[in-house]
């Protein structure tokens, strides 16, 4: 790195440090609100004041036009300081800041100074060409209109008065125009060593333009508050102006920079010729983004007037260009030999071009054609010198062609269209260029391009896998219904457990299932309705016209029944079920049909997969409640709202407490005690169960480490936790951190954790067993019980669900089931725990059949502080 680069990097680092100190200073020094306001006010004054001082110094050490440039930037920065001083004084003294005020006049004068400085940076001579003026006017008009388009909604709904709104609107229009001056200078001219200061000035003005844009939107909407990102951008502007002045001073000090003529870039002519196109792009893009067309006529009318002015300026610019071209043409016409040579070259080009060319005179007789025209019109027309138009382009093959081209010739305007020729079908792209001497026609075969374009248009609106409409087409059709207020119902369809099926079958067969589902949906669609694949395994249907619940229910039943029919795949047959949510526009807002159908779909999946649900307002209330619980649950750990209680496990043989089961409790500051049946399923659905489960395990193991060595701790694992391959590692880390021996830890899982009967489950069990941890099967006898689980998985204990214990000892069926479970478990050397024991009769009956009991008869769940009393026999 050279010394020059080192100093430049140091100056840039100073700027970054200053902006960082401004942004983080109040928090770093712990400033009060009043002190922070003074801190920001000081920065708001010091920044532009420093920029003004450096610009004055740069002007004093410069020569000629450079001196004018930097004095202009110094004047603008000084005006900036003065305007800021007015705002700061009012803010610190608690006075209301009027808008507009004298400060606005200073800000606009500042913009004028910067615009003048930019123009002089680009042109140091007093002479300014008309083309340059038109370029600047084009850009200014386009940006003026663009800002009108982009801010039209804010202007229309502005909380300010008309005059205040007009003043506010001028801010971004002014600064984006100043920015354009600098960008044009960078594009058109090579400034040599002066490029870096100009680049920094352009970036600084860009920051000012963006900040003013958001500031204007905020004050029009009545939401502006001092500070924030706009203030940081404003300070960045003054910082970059100061840095630009410092770079200019460094150039003077290092190289004795003197006034020199600017060198126009070699490609500047191309850029200047492209300028009208760029301006039109800005104009059209801003209009499209604003959404003004077709809705806000007062803005469209005003912008149209501005557009006429813009067009007039564009015409004047092009007129200036044409005048210069005419001068060149006059010089060329003076040389007949050059004209003749040009004609011969043109003929050579027409012969070598890939287009077919036919030239007609004023009477529409052929005076020239190339060989490509003969090939292209073979079997259709016969080109020949003197042939008439209809002989070349017969009406049977080119209907209406003669009328089209005579009209173009009379208007003296170019025209183009595509013609379809039959037998075999092919498309020709035909372009006609009339002149005083006749008509030139260029045409080519575009069959392949048109076919590809039609294919792309089809793919843009259809799913390539199933051929159904895609999300874009679905949204467009629904939006059309909303715009036209056409009755429509939305049916959202989601395949049940498709991810598991896709992982099991493999993606190729999973794709085959999706293709078949798409085919079935297409077959079920009546003309006029729409079936779409929105992505993945999510499909949708639009049912147009007024429908009642009975009719839509019948459609839903047919669709779900058709989806669930067997699907034949290579070497196997599979069945797929789906859930459906239905939203009718007489129940939900038509613009919100997709969202409300999605809510109904969620209810269908939550209640009973393989069915459908209609949206109603209660669903949205439940969803909002669930969303609120999710938000509260996310913050519950950090807010210390969770606590673990412990329920004793009583060993019948030794008549003592042999362990405790850890039970999670959530005390919400507003809701109070939230049932685990409410928040545990939500934690599982959102994935929060991993974080919460790890906290429960660590808390329980920490507590158990202080108990007697023969007292165990049992912790429940969610099925979702058990499918985590990192579970053994997490458990080992907790045991190591808490110092609890592995043989004192029992992990309880429900049968739902075993539904995924895969090698990963067996591997997790094996790892936990090797660590010496006991695995207990909780709630045995409910859900999906299967004796095969007891062979495949190494359980140390079965816990009989409380629903079987409640009927003891009066219910014969309960006694039979409990006896059978105990006998089977003992035969397999598995311990048995009875849950929910509440009476002495239940205790006596279970005395000789189970190893352990658990329930209110022994103790309710208690906080950790009560455990020593329970172990000592105190209640």
N, C-alpha and C positions, 0 to 999 in steps of 0.2 A: 504494500500500500504506500502510495506517494504521500508526501507531506500535505499536498493540496487536498487529496482525498481525506486525509486524517482530519484537517480543519473543517472540511465540509461535513464529515460525519459528526464532529463535535457540535457544530451549529445545529444540525438536525436533532441530535440527542438533547440539546438544551431546550428546543421547542417541545419535544415529546415529554421531557421532564416537567416543563412548565404546565403543559396541559394536564398531565397526570396529577401534579400537585394541586392544580385547581379543582379537579374532579374528586380526588380522594382526600383532600386536605381537611374538610370539616369532620369527616368520620375519623381520620387518623388522629387529629388533635382533640377530638371530643368536643367540638364547638357547640354552643347552644344555638337555638334557632336564630336569635338576633345576631349572634357573632357570625354564624354562617352567612347571614344576609349581607353583613358588612364585608365578609371575605369575598363573596361573589361580586359585590359592588366594586370593590377595589380592583379585582381582576378585570372587570368590565371597563374600568377607566385606564388602568395601567397598560393593558394590551394595545388599544388603538393609539394611545399617547406614545408608546415606544415605537410603534410602526410609523407614526408621523415623523418622529425625530430621525429615525434611520432613513426615511425617504427624503427628508430635507437634506441630510448629510450626503446621500447619494446624488441629489440634484446639484448641490454645490460643487461636488467633485467631478461632475460630468460636463459634456460639451454639447452645444447645438441642440438638436432635437431630443437627445437623451435628457438634457436638463429640464425641458418642458415636460417630458414624460414623468419624471420622478417628482417634479413640483406638483403635477396633477394628482399623483397618488398621495403625496403629502397633504395636499388640500383635502382630498377625500377622507383620509385618516383623521385629520384635525376636525372635520365636520362630524365624523363618527364619534370622536371623543366628546364633542360638545353635546350632541344629541343624547349620548349615554349619560352625560352628567345631569341632564334634565330629568331623565328617568330615575337615575340613582337618587337624586335629591328628593323627588316626590316619594319614592319608595321608602327611603330611610326616615322621612318625616311623617310617613303615614298618610300622605295626601293622595287622593284619587288621581290616576294617570289618565288624562283626557286623550281621546283618539278621534280625529287627528289633532295634532298639536304642532307647536313650533319644531319639535323634534322630527316630525315627519318631513317637514321642509328640508331640514338638515340631511336626513337620510337620502331623500331624493336628489339633493344637490351633490351628495357624496357619490351616488350612482352616476350622475353626469360627469363628475371629475374622473371617475374610474373609466367610463366609456371613452372620454376624450384621451385619457392616457393610453388606453389600449389602441385606439385608432392611430395615434402618433407613434406608438411602438411599431405598428405595421407599416407606416408610411411617414418617413421623416421629411419628405419634401412637402411644400405647400400645395402642390398640384395633386388633385385627386380625380381620377378618371370617372366617367359616367358609369362604366361597368362596375367599378368598385362601390359606387353609391347605390346602384341597384342591388348589388349583392347584399349589402348591409340592410337595405330596406326590405328585401325579400325575407331575410332571416328574422328581422324585427317583427314584420307583419305575421309571419308564420308562428313565431313564439307568442305573440300577442293573442292570436286566435287560439293556439294550443292551450294557453293558460285559461282562456275563457271557457274552453271545452272542459278542461280538467277541473275547473273550480265552479262550473255552472250550478251544480247541486248546492254547494256551500253558499254561493252567492244568492241563490233563490231562497234558501232557508236561513239566511244570515240574520243574526240577532242585532246587527248594526243597522243604522239608518242607511238610506241609499247613497248619500254622499260619503259616509264612512266606508261603506262597502266598496265603492268605486276606488277610494284611496288605497284600501287594503289590497284590492286586486292588482293595482299598478306595481306593487312590490315585486312579486315573482316575475312579471312580464319585463320589468326593468332589468333585474339582475340576470335573468336568463339571456337577455339580449346582450348585456355587457359580456357575459361568458362567451356568447357566440363570436363577438369581436375578437377575443383572444384566441379561440379555436381556429377561426379563419386565418389569423395571422400565422399560427403554427403550421397550418396546412399549405398556405400559399407561398410562404417565404422561409428561407433558410437564414436564421438569425445567428448562426455560428455560435460563438461563445455566449451570446446573450440568450440562448435558447432556455437554459436552466432557470434564470430569473423569471422569464415569461411563463415557463411551465408552472413554476410555483405560484405565480399570480393567478394563472388559470384555475389551478386546484383550489386556491383560496376563494376565488369568486364563485366557483362551483359550490363550495361549502356555504357561502353566503346565500346563494340562490336556493339551495335545498332548505336551509334553515328558514328563510323568509317564506318559502312555500308552505311549510308545516306551521309556521307562526300565523300566517294569514288564515289558513284553514281553522286553526284553533280559535282565533279571535272572532272569526265569523260564526263559529259554532258556540261561542261563549264558554269554551273549555280551557282557555289559555291560563297557565300559571307560570310565573317567572321561574327561570332556572331550567334544569333538565338538559336534554340533548340539543335543543335549539341554542341555548347559551353556549354549550361546548363548541358547536359548529361556528357560532359568531366569533368566539375567541380563536378558533382555528384559523378563521379568515385573517384576523389581525396578525396572528402569529406567522402565517405563511407570507403575508405582505412584508412583515419585518424581515423574515428569512430571505425573501427575494431581494430586498434592498441590501441586506448584508452580503448576499452572493454577488450583487452588482459592485459593491464596494471592494470585495475581494478581487474581482476581475480587474478593477482599476488599479488596485495596489499591486497586483501580481504581474499584469501584462501591460499596464499603461493604456487601458482601453480608450480608444478614440472613436469619434463619429465616423461611420463608414456607410456606404450604400448597401441596401439590402439586396441579397441575391435571390431572384425568383426561382422556385423549384422547377425542375424540368417537367414534372407531372402536374404542375399547378393548372395548366390549361384544361387538362382532363377533369381535375377536381372542380374547376370553375364551371365547366360545361355541365357537370353532374349536379350542380347546386340546385337548379329548379326541381329536379327529381327528389333530392333529399328534402327540400322544403315541402314538396307535396306529400312525401311520406310522413313528415312531422305533422302536417295538417290533418291527413286522413287518420293516422294512428291516434292522435289526441282526440279526434272526433269520435272514433270507434270506442276508445276507452271511456269517454265521458258518458256515452249512452244518451246523448242529447237528441240524436236524429229520431224523428217520429214522435217525440214526446214533449219536449220543452220548446214550443214554437217561438217563443219570444227570443230565446238564445239562438235558435237556428236562423231567425230573420236577421238578428244583429250580426251573427257570424257570417251570414251570406253577404251582407254589405261589406264587411271586412274582406271577405273572399274576393269580391269584385275589385276592391282596391289592390289586393294581392295580385289578381290576374292582370290588372293594368300595369303594375310595376313589372311583373314577369314579361308582359308584352314589350314594355320599353326596353327591358334588358335584352330580350331576344332581338328587338329592332336594332339595338346597338351592335349586337353580334352580326346580324345580317348585313348591316351597313359595311362592317369591316370585310365580310365575305364578298359583298358586291364589288368592293374595291379590288380584291384579289381576282374576282372573275373578270373584271374589265381588263386587267393586265393580261390575263390568260387569253382572252379573246383577241388581243392584239397580235397574237402569234398564230396564224392559221395552221402552220405546220404542227404546233403543239396540239391544237384542237383535233386535227386529223389523227395524230398519234393516239390521242386519248380515245377517239372513236374505235380505232383498231384494237386498242387494249380492252375496251369495253366489250367488243365482239368476242375477243378471246376469253374474257371472263365468263360471258354468257354461255359460251360453248363448253367451258370447263366446269361450270357450276353443276351441282347435283340436281338443281331444280330444272323442271321443264319450263321453257320460255316461249311465249308467242306474243309478237308485237303487231298491233293493228293500227292502221291510219285513221284519219278522221271519219272516213266512210265505213269503218269497221271491216276493212279488207286486210288480209295478212300481208305484212311487209317484211317480217322476219320470224323465224322459228329455229330452234336448235334441235339436235338429234334426240335429246331426252324427251322433247315434246312428241316426236314420232313414236317412240317406244311407249310413252305413258298413255297415248290416245289410241293405241292399236286396238282395232275392233270396235272403236267408238266413233272417232272422227279421223279425217284425213288431212293433215296440215299440208298446205301448198301455197306458194306465193300467189297472192291475188284471191285466195279463197275467202268466202264470206264467213262471218262469225258463226252462223248456224251450221255450216259445213264442218267447222272445227269442233264446236260444242253444240251438237244437235239437241233439240228441245226434249226428245224422248229420254236422253241420258242426263241432260242438265236442265231440268224444268226451271223456268224463270230466270235463267242465267243472263239472257239478252236484256231483260228488263233491269236486272240488278246493275249490269255494267253500263247501260245507257244512262241510268240514274246517276251512277258514280261519275260518269264523264260530264254530265250536265252540271253537277255540283262541283266538279273538279276536286273530288275528295277520294282518298284511297279507301278501298273496301276489302273485306276478306270474309270468307265463309267456307264451311266444309260441305262437300257434295258426296252423296252416297251413290256409287255405281253398282248396279245389280249384275249378277251372273258372270263370275262369282263376285260376291259383295266385297267392295273395297272403297275406302274413303280417300278423297283427294282434298288437300288443303289448298284453296285457291285465293290468291292475292292479286288485286287489280290496282294499277297506279296510272290514273289519267294524266294527260299533259295536253298542251296546246296542239301538239302534233299527232295525238292519237291516244292509244291505250296499250299499256304493257301488262301482260298477265303472267304471273309466276305460279306454278302449282307443283305439288309433289304428293306421292303416295304416303299417307300417314295412318294406314290401317293398323300397323303394329303399335304405333304410339297411342292411337285412340283406344285400341283394345286394352293396352296396359293401363291407360288412364281410367277406363271404365272399371277395370279390375281393382285398381287402387281405390277408386271411389266406393266400390262395393266393400272392400276390406276396411275402409275407414268407418263403416257403419255396421259391420257384421263381425261376429266372432269367427276367426279362421278355423277353429276346431269343430264347432257344432253347426256353423252356418246360421245360427240365430242372430238376431240384432244384438249389438254390443251395448255397453253402458252409454256411449255417446248417443246412439240412435234412440235408446230408451229415454234418455233425458230430453232429447230434442222433441220427441213425440209428446212426452208429458208436459213439457213447457208450452208446446203448441196448444194443448188442451187447456192449460191454465190461461193462456193469452185469449183464446176464443171462448173461454168459459164453457167448454164442452164437458158434459158429465163423463167421469172416468173413475174406475176403481183400480187399485194397485194390489197385486198379489205377489208377495216376496216368498220365495221357496229356497230352503236350505237343506241339503242332504244331511241326514243324521249320521254322525260318527264316520264321515267320509275320510277324514284324515287317517284314522286307524286303518280303514279298508285300503286306502291308497298305499300306506306304508307296508301293509301285509301283501297285497297283490303285486305291488310294483307300479311305478308310474305309467308304463305303457298300457297295462290293463285298466288302471284307474282312468286314463284318458278315454279308453274304449267305453267305460261305463258312462262318462260324461257325454260322449257322442250319442250313445243310445238314449240317454235321458233327454238330450236336446231333440232327437228325432221324434220321440214320443210326445214331447210338448208341442212340436210343430204340427204333428198329426191332430192333436186335440184343439188347435187354434181354429176358431171360426173366421171366415173372411172379415177383415176390418180390425180384428184384435191383433195384439202383438206379443210375441214371446221373445225373451232376451236372456242372454247369459251375462251377468254383471261381472263375473270373475270367479276363479276357483270353483267351488261347488255351489255358488249362489246364482239362482235363476230368478226371473221376474216375469210377470204377465201384466199387460194393460188391457182391461176390459172396458171398451168404450160404450157409451150410452147409459141411460138410467137403469140401474140394477137394484134389486132388493136383496135382503140377506138370504132369503130362501134360494134364489137363483144363484147367487155367488157361492152359497154353501154347497149346492149341487155341483157347481164347477170345481170347487176345491176337492170334494170327495172323488170326482172322476179323475182329477189330476193326481191326487195322492195314491189312488188305487192303481192307476196306470204306471206310476213310478215304481210302486212296490211289486209289480209283476216280476217274475224271475228274469234275469238277464243271462243269456248264454254267452260264456266266454270260452276261449280255448282251454279244454281239459277240465272245465268246472262251470258251475252255475251259481250266481250270487243273487241276493236280494238286497235292495236298497230301500230304506224308508226316508221320508222327508217331512219336515215341519213347514207350516205355512202361516204367514201373517197377512191379514186382509185389512185394507183401509178403504173406506167409501167416502167420497167427497161430500156426502150429505151429513157425515159425522165429524170428519176432520177437515181442516183447512186444505183446500185443493193444492196450494203451494207446498204443503208439508206432508203430502201423501206418502212419500218414500220413508220419511222419518217415522210417521205413525205406523206404517205397515211394519217397519223394523221393530218397533216396540211390541206390536202384536206377535211378531215372529218370536221375539225373546220370550214372551209369555207362553207361546205354544211349546217351545223347547223346555222351559222351566216346568210347566205343568205335566206334560206327557208327550214325549217325542212321537212323531208319526201322526200328528193331528194338525188342526188349524184353529186359529183364533181370530175373531174380529176385534179391531181396535175399539176401545172405549176410553173415556176420560180417566177412569179409575186406574187403568194401566199406566198412564203417564204419571199419575200421582205416585204409584208404587215405584216406578222407575226413578222418579226424582228422590223418593225416600231412600232407595237403594244407592243412588249416586251420592246422596248426603252421607250415608253410612260409610261408603267407600272412602270418601274424603276424610271423615272423622277417624276411620280405622287406620288410614295411612299415617295419621299424626298421633295415634294413641300411644305407640311405643315411646316416641320422643317426649310425650307429655306425661309419662309414668301413670297411665290410666289402667294398666293391666296389673293384676295381682294373682298369685297362685295360692289356692287353698288345697288342703290335703285331707283325703278320706281314708281312714284306717282299713287295712286288710287283716282280718282276724283268723288265726290258725286254730282250727278246731281240735287238733290232736294235743297241742301244747297249751291251749287256752290262753293265748297271748297275742298281742299285736305284732305281726311279722313284717309289716310294711305299710306304705301309704301310696295312694294313687294321686298324682298331681292333676288338679282340675283348674282350668283357666277361668278367671272372672274379669269382666270389663265393666268398670264403673265410669260411665260417661258423665261429664260435668253438667250436662243439660238433661240427657235422656235417663240418667240414673243407671241402674243395673241392667245391662243388655244381655239377653239370653244367648248362650253359645249357639243354640239352634238358629239364631238369626245371623250372627256375625261369622261363625266358622264357615258355612257354605260360601259366604261372600269372600272371605279370605282365601278359600280354595280356588274360586273362580278367577280372582284377580292375581293370584300368585303370591299374595302377602303371607300365605300360610308358611312359606319357607322361613321368612324372617321371624314371624311370631313363634313358630314351632321351635326354632333354634333358641329363642329367648326363654321359652318355657323350659326346655331341656336344661339350659345352663342354670336357670334359677332353681329348678328342682334338685339338680345334682349338687349345687352349692349348699342348699339346705340339708340334703341327706348326708353330706360329708361330715356334718356335725352330730349325726345321730349315732346310736350304738351300732357296732359293726355287723350285727345280725339282723338289722332292719333294712328292708329293701325300699326302693322307690320305683314306682311304675309311672311311665309317661306315655300318653297316647300319641300315635303318629297318624297324620292324615294320609289317605290313599295317594294324594298328590305328592306328599313328602316322600312316600315310600318308592315312588317311581323315579326319584332323583338319584342318579348314579353316584352323586357326591355325598349321599347320606352317611355311609360308613365313615368317611373321612371327617365329616362334621361331628359325628358322635365321638369318635376317637379324640378329636381336638378338645371337645367339652370335658371328657373324662380326664384328660391330661391337665387342663386348666383348673378343674375343681378338685382333683385328687381323689375322686370317687373310684373305688374298685369296680371293674366291669361286672363282676358276679352279683353286685348289689343293684344293678339296673335292669329293669324289665321294660321292654318296648311293646306296647299294645297296638295291634292293628285290627281293623275290621275286615270282613270278607270282601268288601268292595275293593280293597287293595290287591286282592288276588285275582280279580277278573282278567287282568292282563297276564295270562298264564304263559309267561315268557321266560327265557333263560336269564334275563336281567334280574327278575325277581329272585330266582334261585341263587344267583350270584350275590345279591345283597344280603339274603338270609345267611348264606355261607360265610360271608365276611363278618357279619355281626356275631355269628356263632363262634367263629374262630377267636374273636375278641373276648369271649366268655359272657356275652350279653344274652339274657333270656328273652324269648319272643312269646307273647301271649296273644291268643286269638280272641278278640273282644266280641261281645254281643252274639255269641254262637247260637245258632238255631234260627236266625232271622235272615232275611235277604236272600243270598244266593248260596246257601250252605251246600257243600258237596263233600262226601267222605273222602274223595280223592285228594282234597287239600291236605288231609291229615297224613297222607302217604308222601306227598311231594314236598311239604314244608316242615321243617323241624321245630314244631311248637313245643314249648315247655309247659304251657298252661292253656286251658279253655275257660272262658268266663261265660257262664250261662246267663242269657239275657233276662232282665227283671220281669219281662212279660210272662215267663214260665214260672217264676218264683211267686208271683202275686197270688196265684190260685192255690198254693200249698197251704195246708195239707188236705184241703177239701176237694179239689178237682182231681178226678181220676186221670184225666188226660194229661194234666200238668205233672202228676206224680209219675206217670208212665214215661213221659218224655224226659224228665230230669233223671229218672233212674237209668234209662237207656243211655243217655249222654254220659253219665258218671261211669257206668259199666264199660262202655266203649273206651273212654279216656283212660281209665285205670288199666285196661287191657293193653293199651298202647303206651303205658308208663307216662301218661300226661296228667299233671295236676289239674284239679277242677276248683274254680271259684264261683260261688253263687252271688249274683248281684241283686241288690234291692231287698235284702232281708230286713223286715220291719217288725215282725212279731216273734214272741217266744215259741209259738207253735211251729213256725217256719224253721227257727233255730233248732228245735228238738228233732224235727223230721230230717233235716240236713246233716245232723251231727255225725252220723255214721256213713254218709254217702259222699260228702264233699271234703276237700282238703281245707278250703278257706271260705269265709263268707265276708260280705261287704254290704253295708246298708245303714239306715238310720238307727236300727237296733243297737249297733255298736257305737256309731257317732256320725253326725253330719260332717260335711267338709269343714275344716277349721283353718285359720291362718297358721303360718309357721310358728308363731309364738306360743300357740296352745299345744304343740306336739309334746314337749317335755311332760306336761301334766297328763296327757293321754298315756304316754309310755309308763308313767308312774302309777297308773291306775286311777287317776283323778278324772272326774267328768266335768 
